[in-house]
Structure formats: structure tokens, C-alpha cells
Amino acid sequence: MTKGTNDLQYTLLQIERVISDWFFGVDRDHTGEETVQSIPSEYLDINRKWRAVLPSDELAIRPVEERLCDFEDVVIALDPERARYEASRCIHCPDPAPCTLACPAHNDIPSAMWLIEEGHFLEAAALYRRSSSLPEICSRVCPHDQLCQGSCVHGKHNQPVLTGALEAFVVDFERRMVGVEIPVGPASGFRVAIVGAGPAGISCAEQLIQSGHQVTIFDAKPAPGGLLTYGIPNFKLPKDLVLERWHDLERAGVEFVGNTCIGRDLTLDDLFSRGYHAVFVGVGTGIDAPMKAEGVELPGVYQATEFLMRATTRPDLLPADSGGPLQIGNRVVVIGGGDTASDCLRTAVRMGAEEVTCLYRRTENEMPGGVKDRKLAREEGARYQFLTQPVKFIAGEDGRLAAVECLRMELGEPDSSGRRRPLPVEGSNFLVPADTAILSLGYWPDPQIGETTPGLQTHNYGLIVADPQTGATTRPGVYAGGDAVTGPDLVVTAMVAGRRAARAIDAYLANTCAHG
């Protein structure tokens, strides 16, 4: 028997293992007990030098003149032929591969690349679902250039492998061809309440339902999804994907209670009194950071959350008190430099504004948002004005916003964040005409849950103190994860936190509640 035959047989056995793990719900890399690749690189008889020089097709984006006419996805999805070619560029680094280490979920990316290259798309999708509860979401909204894709060794001399697009391709293929079903474990008799229907809460529920626990998610909004539904525009994350993933959970038995703010309408103690044995809190950081400036309450000045929710969410999903359609006028300014600011810029352009400008008090080098989103925003017509600090919002004769008074800035020494501190240039005041101003200055936690839950320790204006590995809080039976613990972070880190907490909750129910 030749070495090639042995390699083929070994690879086929590994593929069978992937399928078996998927069917039986095995998750081999979520505890650290087994982190080796499902298809070890050393068994692959490939020419790495040849693969290292293969050019990338690069991510295909819809033409500007086309994508500005709607809010649809700007990315052109890979087809099977392009997917197989792009995956064949992977040189299969020694385990653990840099891309796997850079992924917060530790997806087995090299093995998935081999499966895709061989045309085993369903098996690749199963591999992603072993370590990720939201692969259809993370594959689109993760900053891949800073994580898996940015760690690809191709990036030193070539274009990195399009890991995010390939993940999106296989999980979309799976949904089209066979659908997605979450396996449900035998009923345990335990009930778990999840507070917050965003990435952390959804992921925690997806894991708990597989352990046989009855799960109910409470959320202040009328529909599940959290920022996935109410904060990320459709051109970055099609809402249908979010709703489809929710329907997977619904079919598995997860219940949703909307329009219920925990900390105001109900407390955590109320949930325990209603028979829930454990609670997971994944409410995120949904309060927009305020701006102290004269005129900030003028009509025409919006917080980013309200603007994106009203501008990009389907009317049937909006809260009853969200207000009517937005009228933004021709001149829009967005204040801030993160990814949310880019989302607001690109949304305003699609709403028909003639002049859309980002005002940022530092230079582009200090901007926290992703380069890719800024590139797309510029292509779509947004402009950037750096070293500019708004200090006052000025009303016109009709009482609405008419202009923003700004100061020129210069950079001084680095501050506590490591970025150079912006300093005002005395006497440099100037006006920027504006019909609408959008404040995208970051997010704060909501302190309500901490204030209404005896024994629950919080810090930093309401962030919940929790064990980073288990999500356990200072209140027995209460777990927390995601932005509500860490502050604003990535969707994928919230997803991972939800999964970790689910394992801890499962152990708590088995070891404490079952004997108590």
C-alpha cells in the first residue's frame, strides 16, 4: 500500500470523525481537552511551496453604483469553484496553526480548508459548528483581517486565504442544501433564564438546549438578536441570517419573551421565584456614551443606536416607541471613529444624503475602527475630517440642527489608551453645516441589573464582575458574559463567553441543583 493511499484512508477516517462528531454533538475544542486538528497537516501530501505563490481571487464586492441603491449585502458570495480554489491556497501550517490560535473560538480552520478544497462542504460546515454557535454571523462581522485572516502566513508575501468568506460559503451551503437542526438532549428537568437575546445569550441557549435544559430568553426588544438585529446594518449582516439562526433555536425549543426589561419589568430574583434554576446575563453594553456639548438635545442630533435601529431595522421588528421614519436632510455628520461610525456613514449615504462627513478628533492612525469598513465608506462617498472636535450644536430658524461648531485639534503625548492625546488649537473655531449629526462615541453598560440584584458585584459603571472562564458571578446561580462583563468587544468574543458559561451552568445544575 502506497503512502498516498495511506494518506487518503487517514483523511477519509478523519472526515468520518467530523461527521460523527457533528451528528452526536461532540465539541472537541471548547474545553481545551483536545485542540489538535481533525485532519492533521502532517498527513497531507501537498506542495506547500507551490501553494504559497497561488494568487487570491480576493473578496468580490458589488459595484458602488449598484450597492448604493439598496441595503443589501455588499459582498458577492463565493461559488463552489472559487471556494475550492481559495481553500486550496492554504499551506496547512503545523498544528496549532496561527489562524486557529488567532480565532477566539479556535475554529479548526486548516481542517475546514482541506474539506472545502476536496468539495466536502457539509463536513466543513459541521466542523465550524463544533466550535461556533454563530458561524453564519461571525463569518461576516468578525474583523478577519485582525484575527484568523490577519494571522495567515500568506500575508507576509501574498494575500491571505479568505477564511471568513469560506466559512460563510459552507454554512450558507449547508442551510440551502440540508437545513440546520440543533440536536436536543434528553430533558434534564432544569430551567434556565437568559437575559439578553444577543450573541452571548443566543450562544448560551444553543449549548444549554443540547444538554436538555429548558431555556427561555428575555429581552427588552420585541425581537431576538440584540445588536445583530438592531445595530448592524443589513449591508454588513443580512437580517434574514439572524432570523434564520433564531428559528433554529425556536425549533429546538428555546422560548423568547420580548419587550421585557430585566432590572425594570422583572428582577433576577423574580426569575428565580418563577422556577428558573440558573440565570445567564448577556445584555451587552447598549447605552450610548453621552456627549457634553451645548445643543446636543436639538432635533436632528441622534445617538448611533437610535439612528441605526430606525434606519436599518424592518418596521415590524421595531419597538413601539421607536419613532417614525427618519428625515436626515442633505448634510450629515458622524462624530466618532469606530466601526459603528462607519456603519452610520454608509447608512446615511444610502438614505440619500448628499454630504456625509466623519468628524474625528485624532488622525486616521488613531482610529479604532476597521480599515476595511473605512475603505468601503470612502468608496461610497463618505468623507473624513480629522483633528476636528465638535463643541456645540447650533439650531436654525426652525429649531432644528443647522451647524456644528468645531475646534481644530493637534496631537500631544499618548494618554492612558496609548493613543496620542488630542489638544485644542486656541481660537480655531469653525462651523460645519449639518442637517443631522450622529453621535458614535462608544457604549456604556446598563446598571439596572446590578442595582436591582442583591449580592451581584459590578464595577466600571455597571459591568458585571464574572469569572472569565466560567462566567460565574458573585451571586450563586447567576452567570454573565459578553460585553456586559468585558465592555464593548467583538461578536465572536461574546459568542465564546456564552458557550463557556453554558458549560459552567450545566455543571452547576448537575452538581449543585441536582443535590440541593
C-alpha positions, 0 to 999 in steps of 0.5 A, a space after each residue: 500500500 502506497 503512502 498516498 493511499 495511506 494518506 487518503 484512508 487517514 483523511 477519509 477516517 478523519 472526515 468520518 470523525 467530523 461527521 460523527 462528531 457533528 451528528 452526536 454533538 461532540 465539541 472537541 475544542 471548547 474545553 481545551 481537552 483536545 485542540 489538535 486538528 481533525 485532519 492533521 497537516 502532517 498527513 497531507 501530501 501537498 506542495 506547500 511551496 507551490 501553494 504559497 505563490 497561488 494568487 487570491 481571487 480576493 473578496 468580490 464586492 458589488 459595484 458602488 453604483 449598484 450597492 448604493 441603491 439598496 441595503 443589501 449585502 455588499 459582498 458577492 458570495 463565493 461559488 463552489 469553484 472559487 471556494 475550492 480554489 481559495 481553500 486550496 491556497 492554504 499551506 496547512 501550517 503545523 498544528 496549532 496553526 496561527 489562524 486557529 490560535 488567532 480565532 477566539 473560538 479556535 475554529 479548526 480552520 486548516 481542517 475546514 480548508 482541506 474539506 472545502 478544497 476536496 468539495 466536502 462542504 457539509 463536513 466543513 460546515 459541521 466542523 465550524 459548528 463544533 466550535 461556533 454557535 454563530 458561524 453564519 454571523 461571525 463569518 461576516 462581522 468578525 474583523 478577519 483581517 485582525 484575527 484568523 485572516 490577519 494571522 495567515 502566513 500568506 500575508 507576509 508575501 501574498 494575500 491571505 486565504 479568505 477564511 471568513 468568506 469560506 466559512 460563510 460559503 459552507 454554512 450558507 451551503 449547508 442551510 440551502 442544501 440540508 437545513 440546520 437542526 440543533 440536536 436536543 438532549 434528553 430533558 434534564 428537568 432544569 430551567 434556565 433564564 437568559 437575559 439578553 437575546 444577543 450573541 452571548 445569550 443566543 450562544 448560551 441557549 444553543 449549548 444549554 438546549 443540547 444538554 436538555 435544559 429548558 431555556 427561555 430568553 428575555 429581552 427588552 426588544 420585541 425581537 431576538 438578536 440584540 445588536 445583530 438585529 438592531 445595530 448592524 446594518 443589513 449591508 454588513 449582516 443580512 437580517 434574514 441570517 439572524 432570523 434564520 439562526 433564531 428559528 433554529 433555536 425556536 425549533 429546538 425549543 428555546 422560548 423568547 419573551 420580548 419587550 421585557 426589561 430585566 432590572 425594570 419589568 422583572 428582577 433576577 430574583 423574580 426569575 428565580 421565584 418563577 422556577 428558573 434554576 440558573 440565570 445567564 446575563 448577556 445584555 451587552 453594553 447598549 447605552 450610548 456614551 453621552 456627549 457634553 456639548 451645548 445643543 446636543 438635545 436639538 432635533 436632528 442630533 441622534 445617538 448611533 443606536 437610535 439612528 441605526 435601529 430606525 434606519 436599518 431595522 424592518 418596521 415590524 421588528 421595531 419597538 413601539 416607541 421607536 419613532 417614525 421614519 427618519 428625515 436626515 436632510 442633505 448634510 450629515 455628520 458622524 462624530 466618532 471613529 469606530 466601526 459603528 461610525 462607519 456603519 452610520 456613514 454608509 447608512 446615511 449615504 444610502 438614505 440619500 444624503 448628499 454630504 456625509 462627513 466623519 468628524 474625528 478628533 485624532 488622525 486616521 492612525 488613531 482610529 479604532 475602527 476597521 480599515 476595511 469598513 473605512 475603505 468601503 465608506 470612502 468608496 461610497 462617498 463618505 468623507 473624513 475630517 480629522 483633528 476636528 472636535 465638535 463643541 456645540 450644536 447650533 439650531 436654525 430658524 426652525 429649531 432644528 440642527 443647522 451647524 456644528 461648531 468645531 475646534 481644530 485639534 493637534 496631537 500631544 503625548 499618548 494618554 492612558 489608551 496609548 493613543 496620542 492625546 488630542 489638544 485644542 488649537 486656541 481660537 480655531 473655531 469653525 462651523 460645519 453645516 449639518 442637517 443631522 449629526 450622529 453621535 458614535 462615541 462608544 457604549 456604556 453598560 446598563 446598571 439596572 441589573 446590578 442595582 436591582 440584584 442583591 449580592 451581584 458585584 459590578 464595577 466600571 459603571 455597571 459591568 458585571 464582575 464574572 469569572 472569565 472562564 466560567 462566567 460565574 458571578 458573585 451571586 450563586 446561580 447567576 452567570 454573565 458574559 459578553 460585553 456586559 462583563 468585558 465592555 464593548 468587544 467583538 461578536 465572536 468574543 461574546 459568542 465564546 463567553 456564552 458557550 463557556 458559561 453554558 458549560 459552567 451552568 450545566 455543571 452547576 445544575 448537575 452538581 449543585 441543583 441536582 443535590 440541593 
